[in-house]
């Protein structure tokens, strides 16, 4: 399996990545919001009925 960041062969310690650096690069992409999962946007405000409880 190739590293999804740099396409070098992956290593068992960092699988699916080849190194800690590539794993950290991938984590940074997630933290910045570069990756997302498609779907409907959810309204995060609770319905008024639940607020009164």
PDBQT receptor file of N, H, CA, C and O in Angstrom, charges set to zero:
ATOM      1  N   UNK A   1       0.846  -1.179   0.000  1.00  0.00    +0.000 N 
ATOM      2  CA  UNK A   1       0.000   0.000   0.000  1.00  0.00    +0.000 C 
ATOM      3  C   UNK A   1       0.891   1.242   0.000  1.00  0.00    +0.000 C 
ATOM      4  O   UNK A   1       1.874   1.312   0.738  1.00  0.00    +0.000 OA
ATOM      5  N   UNK A   2       0.545   2.195  -0.814  1.00  0.00    +0.000 N 
ATOM      6  H   UNK A   2      -0.254   2.139  -1.413  1.00  0.00    +0.000 HD
ATOM      7  CA  UNK A   2       1.320   3.428  -0.910  1.00  0.00    +0.000 C 
ATOM      8  C   UNK A   2       0.791   4.472   0.076  1.00  0.00    +0.000 C 
ATOM      9  O   UNK A   2      -0.399   4.509   0.387  1.00  0.00    +0.000 OA
ATOM     10  N   UNK A   3       1.689   5.304   0.552  1.00  0.00    +0.000 N 
ATOM     11  H   UNK A   3       2.656   5.274   0.300  1.00  0.00    +0.000 HD
ATOM     12  CA  UNK A   3       1.338   6.397   1.453  1.00  0.00    +0.000 C 
ATOM     13  C   UNK A   3       0.396   7.351   0.715  1.00  0.00    +0.000 C 
ATOM     14  O   UNK A   3       0.703   7.762  -0.404  1.00  0.00    +0.000 OA
ATOM     15  N   UNK A   4      -0.744   7.713   1.313  1.00  0.00    +0.000 N 
ATOM     16  H   UNK A   4      -0.994   7.379   2.222  1.00  0.00    +0.000 HD
ATOM     17  CA  UNK A   4      -1.682   8.603   0.625  1.00  0.00    +0.000 C 
ATOM     18  C   UNK A   4      -1.171  10.042   0.477  1.00  0.00    +0.000 C 
ATOM     19  O   UNK A   4      -1.740  10.817  -0.292  1.00  0.00    +0.000 OA
ATOM     20  N   UNK A   5      -0.116  10.407   1.194  1.00  0.00    +0.000 N 
ATOM     21  H   UNK A   5       0.347   9.778   1.819  1.00  0.00    +0.000 HD
ATOM     22  CA  UNK A   5       0.414  11.762   1.109  1.00  0.00    +0.000 C 
ATOM     23  C   UNK A   5       1.502  11.867   0.047  1.00  0.00    +0.000 C 
ATOM     24  O   UNK A   5       1.463  12.768  -0.791  1.00  0.00    +0.000 OA
ATOM     25  N   UNK A   6       2.493  10.934   0.075  1.00  0.00    +0.000 N 
ATOM     26  H   UNK A   6       2.524  10.203   0.755  1.00  0.00    +0.000 HD
ATOM     27  CA  UNK A   6       3.642  11.071  -0.833  1.00  0.00    +0.000 C 
ATOM     28  C   UNK A   6       3.821   9.891  -1.797  1.00  0.00    +0.000 C 
ATOM     29  O   UNK A   6       4.716   9.914  -2.641  1.00  0.00    +0.000 OA
ATOM     30  N   UNK A   7       2.992   8.884  -1.676  1.00  0.00    +0.000 N 
ATOM     31  H   UNK A   7       2.264   8.866  -0.990  1.00  0.00    +0.000 HD
ATOM     32  CA  UNK A   7       3.015   7.691  -2.546  1.00  0.00    +0.000 C 
ATOM     33  C   UNK A   7       4.220   6.772  -2.353  1.00  0.00    +0.000 C 
ATOM     34  O   UNK A   7       4.436   5.876  -3.168  1.00  0.00    +0.000 OA
ATOM     35  N   UNK A   8       5.008   6.971  -1.300  1.00  0.00    +0.000 N 
ATOM     36  H   UNK A   8       4.833   7.700  -0.638  1.00  0.00    +0.000 HD
ATOM     37  CA  UNK A   8       6.076   6.020  -0.978  1.00  0.00    +0.000 C 
ATOM     38  C   UNK A   8       5.436   4.800  -0.322  1.00  0.00    +0.000 C 
ATOM     39  O   UNK A   8       4.296   4.878   0.135  1.00  0.00    +0.000 OA
ATOM     40  N   UNK A   9       6.152   3.671  -0.269  1.00  0.00    +0.000 N 
ATOM     41  H   UNK A   9       7.078   3.608  -0.641  1.00  0.00    +0.000 HD
ATOM     42  CA  UNK A   9       5.589   2.484   0.408  1.00  0.00    +0.000 C 
ATOM     43  C   UNK A   9       5.326   2.779   1.886  1.00  0.00    +0.000 C 
ATOM     44  O   UNK A   9       6.133   3.435   2.545  1.00  0.00    +0.000 OA
ATOM     45  N   UNK A  10       4.198   2.295   2.401  1.00  0.00    +0.000 N 
ATOM     46  H   UNK A  10       3.542   1.763   1.865  1.00  0.00    +0.000 HD
ATOM     47  CA  UNK A  10       3.871   2.531   3.810  1.00  0.00    +0.000 C 
ATOM     48  C   UNK A  10       4.725   1.640   4.701  1.00  0.00    +0.000 C 
ATOM     49  O   UNK A  10       5.254   0.621   4.257  1.00  0.00    +0.000 OA
ATOM     50  N   UNK A  11       4.852   2.035   5.954  1.00  0.00    +0.000 N 
ATOM     51  H   UNK A  11       4.423   2.863   6.315  1.00  0.00    +0.000 HD
ATOM     52  CA  UNK A  11       5.581   1.235   6.940  1.00  0.00    +0.000 C 
ATOM     53  C   UNK A  11       4.586   0.766   7.991  1.00  0.00    +0.000 C 
ATOM     54  O   UNK A  11       3.623   1.474   8.288  1.00  0.00    +0.000 OA
ATOM     55  N   UNK A  12       4.803  -0.419   8.559  1.00  0.00    +0.000 N 
ATOM     56  H   UNK A  12       5.584  -0.995   8.318  1.00  0.00    +0.000 HD
ATOM     57  CA  UNK A  12       3.849  -0.948   9.544  1.00  0.00    +0.000 C 
ATOM     58  C   UNK A  12       3.623  -0.005  10.727  1.00  0.00    +0.000 C 
ATOM     59  O   UNK A  12       2.504   0.077  11.232  1.00  0.00    +0.000 OA
ATOM     60  N   UNK A  13       4.639   0.695  11.173  1.00  0.00    +0.000 N 
ATOM     61  H   UNK A  13       5.549   0.628  10.762  1.00  0.00    +0.000 HD
ATOM     62  CA  UNK A  13       4.502   1.563  12.343  1.00  0.00    +0.000 C 
ATOM     63  C   UNK A  13       3.542   2.725  12.092  1.00  0.00    +0.000 C 
ATOM     64  O   UNK A  13       2.815   3.127  13.001  1.00  0.00    +0.000 OA
ATOM     65  N   UNK A  14       3.526   3.270  10.879  1.00  0.00    +0.000 N 
ATOM     66  H   UNK A  14       4.116   2.945  10.140  1.00  0.00    +0.000 HD
ATOM     67  CA  UNK A  14       2.695   4.443  10.576  1.00  0.00    +0.000 C 
ATOM     68  C   UNK A  14       1.606   4.148   9.557  1.00  0.00    +0.000 C 
ATOM     69  O   UNK A  14       1.011   5.077   9.011  1.00  0.00    +0.000 OA
ATOM     70  N   UNK A  15       1.338   2.898   9.295  1.00  0.00    +0.000 N 
ATOM     71  H   UNK A  15       1.822   2.144   9.738  1.00  0.00    +0.000 HD
ATOM     72  CA  UNK A  15       0.383   2.507   8.275  1.00  0.00    +0.000 C 
ATOM     73  C   UNK A  15      -0.904   3.285   8.395  1.00  0.00    +0.000 C 
ATOM     74  O   UNK A  15      -1.417   3.373   9.510  1.00  0.00    +0.000 OA
ATOM     75  N   UNK A  16      -1.460   3.844   7.380  1.00  0.00    +0.000 N 
ATOM     76  H   UNK A  16      -1.043   3.773   6.474  1.00  0.00    +0.000 HD
ATOM     77  CA  UNK A  16      -1.157   3.691   5.965  1.00  0.00    +0.000 C 
ATOM     78  C   UNK A  16      -0.096   4.656   5.461  1.00  0.00    +0.000 C 
ATOM     79  O   UNK A  16       0.150   4.729   4.257  1.00  0.00    +0.000 OA
ATOM     80  N   UNK A  17       0.536   5.399   6.365  1.00  0.00    +0.000 N 
ATOM     81  H   UNK A  17       0.336   5.340   7.343  1.00  0.00    +0.000 HD
ATOM     82  CA  UNK A  17       1.540   6.386   5.961  1.00  0.00    +0.000 C 
ATOM     83  C   UNK A  17       2.933   5.775   5.970  1.00  0.00    +0.000 C 
ATOM     84  O   UNK A  17       3.136   4.680   6.494  1.00  0.00    +0.000 OA
ATOM     85  N   UNK A  18       3.894   6.492   5.385  1.00  0.00    +0.000 N 
ATOM     86  H   UNK A  18       3.729   7.381   4.959  1.00  0.00    +0.000 HD
ATOM     87  CA  UNK A  18       5.272   6.006   5.340  1.00  0.00    +0.000 C 
ATOM     88  C   UNK A  18       6.096   6.524   6.509  1.00  0.00    +0.000 C 
ATOM     89  O   UNK A  18       7.139   5.955   6.830  1.00  0.00    +0.000 OA
ATOM     90  N   UNK A  19       5.636   7.603   7.154  1.00  0.00    +0.000 N 
ATOM     91  H   UNK A  19       4.788   8.065   6.893  1.00  0.00    +0.000 HD
ATOM     92  CA  UNK A  19       6.418   8.210   8.230  1.00  0.00    +0.000 C 
ATOM     93  C   UNK A  19       5.516   9.032   9.134  1.00  0.00    +0.000 C 
ATOM     94  O   UNK A  19       4.356   9.288   8.813  1.00  0.00    +0.000 OA
ATOM     95  N   UNK A  20       6.065   9.439  10.262  1.00  0.00    +0.000 N 
ATOM     96  H   UNK A  20       7.008   9.231  10.522  1.00  0.00    +0.000 HD
ATOM     97  CA  UNK A  20       5.333  10.309  11.186  1.00  0.00    +0.000 C 
ATOM     98  C   UNK A  20       5.027  11.649  10.515  1.00  0.00    +0.000 C 
ATOM     99  O   UNK A  20       3.967  12.235  10.737  1.00  0.00    +0.000 OA
ATOM    100  N   UNK A  21       5.959  12.123   9.697  1.00  0.00    +0.000 N 
ATOM    101  H   UNK A  21       6.820  11.647   9.516  1.00  0.00    +0.000 HD
ATOM    102  CA  UNK A  21       5.746  13.389   9.005  1.00  0.00    +0.000 C 
ATOM    103  C   UNK A  21       4.491  13.342   8.139  1.00  0.00    +0.000 C 
ATOM    104  O   UNK A  21       3.666  14.255   8.195  1.00  0.00    +0.000 OA
ATOM    105  N   UNK A  22       4.340  12.289   7.341  1.00  0.00    +0.000 N 
ATOM    106  H   UNK A  22       5.010  11.548   7.296  1.00  0.00    +0.000 HD
ATOM    107  CA  UNK A  22       3.155  12.184   6.479  1.00  0.00    +0.000 C 
ATOM    108  C   UNK A  22       1.888  12.009   7.314  1.00  0.00    +0.000 C 
ATOM    109  O   UNK A  22       0.835  12.528   6.942  1.00  0.00    +0.000 OA
ATOM    110  N   UNK A  23       1.968  11.291   8.430  1.00  0.00    +0.000 N 
ATOM    111  H   UNK A  23       2.823  10.869   8.732  1.00  0.00    +0.000 HD
ATOM    112  CA  UNK A  23       0.811  11.152   9.316  1.00  0.00    +0.000 C 
ATOM    113  C   UNK A  23       0.428  12.511   9.884  1.00  0.00    +0.000 C 
ATOM    114  O   UNK A  23      -0.757  12.834   9.974  1.00  0.00    +0.000 OA
ATOM    115  N   UNK A  24       1.418  13.307  10.268  1.00  0.00    +0.000 N 
ATOM    116  H   UNK A  24       2.380  13.044  10.196  1.00  0.00    +0.000 HD
ATOM    117  CA  UNK A  24       1.149  14.648  10.803  1.00  0.00    +0.000 C 
ATOM    118  C   UNK A  24       0.585  15.583   9.737  1.00  0.00    +0.000 C 
ATOM    119  O   UNK A  24      -0.277  16.410  10.034  1.00  0.00    +0.000 OA
ATOM    120  N   UNK A  25       1.058  15.460   8.514  1.00  0.00    +0.000 N 
ATOM    121  H   UNK A  25       1.758  14.788   8.273  1.00  0.00    +0.000 HD
ATOM    122  CA  UNK A  25       0.520  16.276   7.414  1.00  0.00    +0.000 C 
ATOM    123  C   UNK A  25      -0.958  15.955   7.224  1.00  0.00    +0.000 C 
ATOM    124  O   UNK A  25      -1.774  16.859   7.044  1.00  0.00    +0.000 OA
ATOM    125  N   UNK A  26      -1.305  14.672   7.262  1.00  0.00    +0.000 N 
ATOM    126  H   UNK A  26      -0.643  13.937   7.408  1.00  0.00    +0.000 HD
ATOM    127  CA  UNK A  26      -2.701  14.268   7.109  1.00  0.00    +0.000 C 
ATOM    128  C   UNK A  26      -3.550  14.798   8.262  1.00  0.00    +0.000 C 
ATOM    129  O   UNK A  26      -4.658  15.286   8.041  1.00  0.00    +0.000 OA
ATOM    130  N   UNK A  27      -3.036  14.707   9.490  1.00  0.00    +0.000 N 
ATOM    131  H   UNK A  27      -2.135  14.311   9.669  1.00  0.00    +0.000 HD
ATOM    132  CA  UNK A  27      -3.763  15.234  10.640  1.00  0.00    +0.000 C 
ATOM    133  C   UNK A  27      -4.001  16.740  10.489  1.00  0.00    +0.000 C 
ATOM    134  O   UNK A  27      -5.085  17.231  10.802  1.00  0.00    +0.000 OA
ATOM    135  N   UNK A  28      -3.004  17.459  10.017  1.00  0.00    +0.000 N 
ATOM    136  H   UNK A  28      -2.123  17.060   9.763  1.00  0.00    +0.000 HD
ATOM    137  CA  UNK A  28      -3.150  18.902   9.805  1.00  0.00    +0.000 C 
ATOM    138  C   UNK A  28      -4.251  19.199   8.785  1.00  0.00    +0.000 C 
ATOM    139  O   UNK A  28      -5.002  20.160   8.948  1.00  0.00    +0.000 OA
ATOM    140  N   UNK A  29      -4.350  18.388   7.745  1.00  0.00    +0.000 N 
ATOM    141  H   UNK A  29      -3.740  17.606   7.613  1.00  0.00    +0.000 HD
ATOM    142  CA  UNK A  29      -5.427  18.573   6.759  1.00  0.00    +0.000 C 
ATOM    143  C   UNK A  29      -6.793  18.436   7.429  1.00  0.00    +0.000 C 
ATOM    144  O   UNK A  29      -7.695  19.233   7.174  1.00  0.00    +0.000 OA
ATOM    145  N   UNK A  30      -6.946  17.416   8.295  1.00  0.00    +0.000 N 
ATOM    146  H   UNK A  30      -6.214  16.768   8.503  1.00  0.00    +0.000 HD
ATOM    147  CA  UNK A  30      -8.215  17.231   8.991  1.00  0.00    +0.000 C 
ATOM    148  C   UNK A  30      -8.502  18.410   9.917  1.00  0.00    +0.000 C 
ATOM    149  O   UNK A  30      -9.624  18.915   9.947  1.00  0.00    +0.000 OA
ATOM    150  N   UNK A  31      -7.495  18.851  10.673  1.00  0.00    +0.000 N 
ATOM    151  H   UNK A  31      -6.584  18.440  10.649  1.00  0.00    +0.000 HD
ATOM    152  CA  UNK A  31      -7.703  19.930  11.637  1.00  0.00    +0.000 C 
ATOM    153  C   UNK A  31      -8.034  21.264  10.969  1.00  0.00    +0.000 C 
ATOM    154  O   UNK A  31      -8.769  22.074  11.534  1.00  0.00    +0.000 OA
ATOM    155  N   UNK A  32      -7.498  21.496   9.771  1.00  0.00    +0.000 N 
ATOM    156  H   UNK A  32      -6.901  20.839   9.312  1.00  0.00    +0.000 HD
ATOM    157  CA  UNK A  32      -7.805  22.735   9.035  1.00  0.00    +0.000 C 
ATOM    158  C   UNK A  32      -9.153  22.661   8.326  1.00  0.00    +0.000 C 
ATOM    159  O   UNK A  32      -9.668  23.679   7.865  1.00  0.00    +0.000 OA
ATOM    160  N   UNK A  33      -9.722  21.473   8.237  1.00  0.00    +0.000 N 
ATOM    161  H   UNK A  33      -9.304  20.645   8.612  1.00  0.00    +0.000 HD
ATOM    162  CA  UNK A  33     -10.999  21.319   7.555  1.00  0.00    +0.000 C 
ATOM    163  C   UNK A  33     -10.851  21.110   6.063  1.00  0.00    +0.000 C 
ATOM    164  O   UNK A  33     -11.808  21.299   5.312  1.00  0.00    +0.000 OA
ATOM    165  N   UNK A  34      -9.650  20.718   5.618  1.00  0.00    +0.000 N 
ATOM    166  H   UNK A  34      -8.873  20.565   6.228  1.00  0.00    +0.000 HD
ATOM    167  CA  UNK A  34      -9.444  20.471   4.193  1.00  0.00    +0.000 C 
ATOM    168  C   UNK A  34     -10.234  19.258   3.708  1.00  0.00    +0.000 C 
ATOM    169  O   UNK A  34     -10.653  19.208   2.552  1.00  0.00    +0.000 OA
ATOM    170  N   UNK A  35     -10.434  18.292   4.582  1.00  0.00    +0.000 N 
ATOM    171  H   UNK A  35     -10.093  18.332   5.522  1.00  0.00    +0.000 HD
ATOM    172  CA  UNK A  35     -11.215  17.099   4.251  1.00  0.00    +0.000 C 
ATOM    173  C   UNK A  35     -12.605  17.290   4.833  1.00  0.00    +0.000 C 
ATOM    174  O   UNK A  35     -12.770  17.918   5.879  1.00  0.00    +0.000 OA
ATOM    175  N   UNK A  36     -13.590  16.750   4.156  1.00  0.00    +0.000 N 
ATOM    176  H   UNK A  36     -13.456  16.240   3.307  1.00  0.00    +0.000 HD
ATOM    177  CA  UNK A  36     -14.932  16.762   4.714  1.00  0.00    +0.000 C 
ATOM    178  C   UNK A  36     -15.688  15.552   4.203  1.00  0.00    +0.000 C 
ATOM    179  O   UNK A  36     -15.319  14.944   3.198  1.00  0.00    +0.000 OA
ATOM    180  N   UNK A  37     -16.734  15.221   4.904  1.00  0.00    +0.000 N 
ATOM    181  H   UNK A  37     -17.033  15.714   5.720  1.00  0.00    +0.000 HD
ATOM    182  CA  UNK A  37     -17.572  14.093   4.544  1.00  0.00    +0.000 C 
ATOM    183  C   UNK A  37     -18.854  14.677   3.964  1.00  0.00    +0.000 C 
ATOM    184  O   UNK A  37     -19.547  15.438   4.639  1.00  0.00    +0.000 OA
ATOM    185  N   UNK A  38     -19.178  14.326   2.711  1.00  0.00    +0.000 N 
ATOM    186  H   UNK A  38     -18.615  13.707   2.163  1.00  0.00    +0.000 HD
ATOM    187  CA  UNK A  38     -20.365  14.904   2.081  1.00  0.00    +0.000 C 
ATOM    188  C   UNK A  38     -21.642  14.525   2.835  1.00  0.00    +0.000 C 
ATOM    189  O   UNK A  38     -21.766  13.420   3.363  1.00  0.00    +0.000 OA
ATOM    190  N   UNK A  39     -22.551  15.435   2.872  1.00  0.00    +0.000 N 
ATOM    191  H   UNK A  39     -22.451  16.333   2.443  1.00  0.00    +0.000 HD
ATOM    192  CA  UNK A  39     -23.837  15.200   3.510  1.00  0.00    +0.000 C 
ATOM    193  C   UNK A  39     -24.576  16.508   3.693  1.00  0.00    +0.000 C 
ATOM    194  O   UNK A  39     -24.079  17.580   3.351  1.00  0.00    +0.000 OA
ATOM    195  N   UNK A  40     -25.760  16.398   4.234  1.00  0.00    +0.000 N 
ATOM    196  H   UNK A  40     -26.165  15.526   4.512  1.00  0.00    +0.000 HD
ATOM    197  CA  UNK A  40     -26.566  17.591   4.471  1.00  0.00    +0.000 C 
ATOM    198  C   UNK A  40     -26.037  18.345   5.682  1.00  0.00    +0.000 C 
ATOM    199  O   UNK A  40     -25.590  17.739   6.656  1.00  0.00    +0.000 OA
ATOM    200  N   UNK A  41     -26.089  19.655   5.614  1.00  0.00    +0.000 N 
ATOM    201  H   UNK A  41     -26.451  20.147   4.823  1.00  0.00    +0.000 HD
ATOM    202  CA  UNK A  41     -25.694  20.486   6.746  1.00  0.00    +0.000 C 
ATOM    203  C   UNK A  41     -26.800  20.407   7.790  1.00  0.00    +0.000 C 
ATOM    204  O   UNK A  41     -27.975  20.584   7.470  1.00  0.00    +0.000 OA
ATOM    205  N   UNK A  42     -26.423  20.143   9.034  1.00  0.00    +0.000 N 
ATOM    206  H   UNK A  42     -25.469  19.999   9.294  1.00  0.00    +0.000 HD
ATOM    207  CA  UNK A  42     -27.401  20.043  10.107  1.00  0.00    +0.000 C 
ATOM    208  C   UNK A  42     -27.533  21.371  10.825  1.00  0.00    +0.000 C 
ATOM    209  O   UNK A  42     -26.542  22.065  11.052  1.00  0.00    +0.000 OA
ATOM    210  N   UNK A  43     -28.747  21.718  11.177  1.00  0.00    +0.000 N 
ATOM    211  H   UNK A  43     -29.552  21.154  10.992  1.00  0.00    +0.000 HD
ATOM    212  CA  UNK A  43     -29.001  22.911  11.974  1.00  0.00    +0.000 C 
ATOM    213  C   UNK A  43     -28.672  22.570  13.416  1.00  0.00    +0.000 C 
ATOM    214  O   UNK A  43     -29.291  21.675  13.991  1.00  0.00    +0.000 OA
ATOM    215  N   UNK A  44     -27.713  23.260  14.013  1.00  0.00    +0.000 N 
ATOM    216  H   UNK A  44     -27.210  23.988  13.546  1.00  0.00    +0.000 HD
ATOM    217  CA  UNK A  44     -27.261  22.925  15.352  1.00  0.00    +0.000 C 
ATOM    218  C   UNK A  44     -28.061  23.614  16.454  1.00  0.00    +0.000 C 
ATOM    219  O   UNK A  44     -27.792  23.375  17.631  1.00  0.00    +0.000 OA
ATOM    220  N   UNK A  45     -29.030  24.456  16.117  1.00  0.00    +0.000 N 
ATOM    221  H   UNK A  45     -29.248  24.650  15.160  1.00  0.00    +0.000 HD
ATOM    222  CA  UNK A  45     -29.837  25.099  17.140  1.00  0.00    +0.000 C 
ATOM    223  C   UNK A  45     -30.967  24.151  17.535  1.00  0.00    +0.000 C 
ATOM    224  O   UNK A  45     -31.629  23.583  16.666  1.00  0.00    +0.000 OA
ATOM    225  N   UNK A  46     -31.193  23.975  18.843  1.00  0.00    +0.000 N 
ATOM    226  H   UNK A  46     -30.656  24.436  19.549  1.00  0.00    +0.000 HD
ATOM    227  CA  UNK A  46     -32.251  23.061  19.273  1.00  0.00    +0.000 C 
ATOM    228  C   UNK A  46     -33.624  23.646  18.987  1.00  0.00    +0.000 C 
ATOM    229  O   UNK A  46     -33.782  24.867  18.959  1.00  0.00    +0.000 OA
ATOM    230  N   UNK A  47     -34.612  22.797  18.776  1.00  0.00    +0.000 N 
ATOM    231  H   UNK A  47     -34.484  21.805  18.799  1.00  0.00    +0.000 HD
ATOM    232  CA  UNK A  47     -35.984  23.295  18.575  1.00  0.00    +0.000 C 
ATOM    233  C   UNK A  47     -36.438  24.066  19.823  1.00  0.00    +0.000 C 
ATOM    234  O   UNK A  47     -35.971  23.785  20.927  1.00  0.00    +0.000 OA
ATOM    235  N   UNK A  48     -37.341  25.031  19.651  1.00  0.00    +0.000 N 
ATOM    236  H   UNK A  48     -37.720  25.259  18.754  1.00  0.00    +0.000 HD
ATOM    237  CA  UNK A  48     -37.787  25.874  20.763  1.00  0.00    +0.000 C 
ATOM    238  C   UNK A  48     -38.438  25.068  21.876  1.00  0.00    +0.000 C 
ATOM    239  O   UNK A  48     -38.327  25.443  23.043  1.00  0.00    +0.000 OA
ATOM    240  N   UNK A  49     -39.112  23.977  21.549  1.00  0.00    +0.000 N 
ATOM    241  H   UNK A  49     -39.202  23.672  20.600  1.00  0.00    +0.000 HD
ATOM    242  CA  UNK A  49     -39.770  23.161  22.576  1.00  0.00    +0.000 C 
ATOM    243  C   UNK A  49     -38.751  22.597  23.558  1.00  0.00    +0.000 C 
ATOM    244  O   UNK A  49     -39.028  22.543  24.756  1.00  0.00    +0.000 OA
ATOM    245  N   UNK A  50     -37.595  22.182  23.091  1.00  0.00    +0.000 N 
ATOM    246  H   UNK A  50     -37.371  22.227  22.117  1.00  0.00    +0.000 HD
ATOM    247  CA  UNK A  50     -36.573  21.589  23.953  1.00  0.00    +0.000 C 
ATOM    248  C   UNK A  50     -35.866  22.650  24.796  1.00  0.00    +0.000 C 
ATOM    249  O   UNK A  50     -35.362  22.331  25.873  1.00  0.00    +0.000 OA
ATOM    250  N   UNK A  51     -35.816  23.898  24.338  1.00  0.00    +0.000 N 
ATOM    251  H   UNK A  51     -36.225  24.158  23.464  1.00  0.00    +0.000 HD
ATOM    252  CA  UNK A  51     -35.158  24.963  25.083  1.00  0.00    +0.000 C 
ATOM    253  C   UNK A  51     -35.931  25.311  26.355  1.00  0.00    +0.000 C 
ATOM    254  O   UNK A  51     -35.320  25.747  27.331  1.00  0.00    +0.000 OA
ATOM    255  N   UNK A  52     -37.249  25.132  26.377  1.00  0.00    +0.000 N 
ATOM    256  H   UNK A  52     -37.745  24.777  25.585  1.00  0.00    +0.000 HD
ATOM    257  CA  UNK A  52     -38.082  25.513  27.506  1.00  0.00    +0.000 C 
ATOM    258  C   UNK A  52     -38.031  24.512  28.649  1.00  0.00    +0.000 C 
ATOM    259  O   UNK A  52     -38.505  24.818  29.743  1.00  0.00    +0.000 OA
ATOM    260  N   UNK A  53     -37.474  23.329  28.433  1.00  0.00    +0.000 N 
ATOM    261  H   UNK A  53     -37.089  23.080  27.544  1.00  0.00    +0.000 HD
ATOM    262  CA  UNK A  53     -37.422  22.305  29.489  1.00  0.00    +0.000 C 
ATOM    263  C   UNK A  53     -36.454  22.619  30.550  1.00  0.00    +0.000 C 
ATOM    264  O   UNK A  53     -36.307  21.848  31.499  1.00  0.00    +0.000 OA
TER     265      UNK A  53
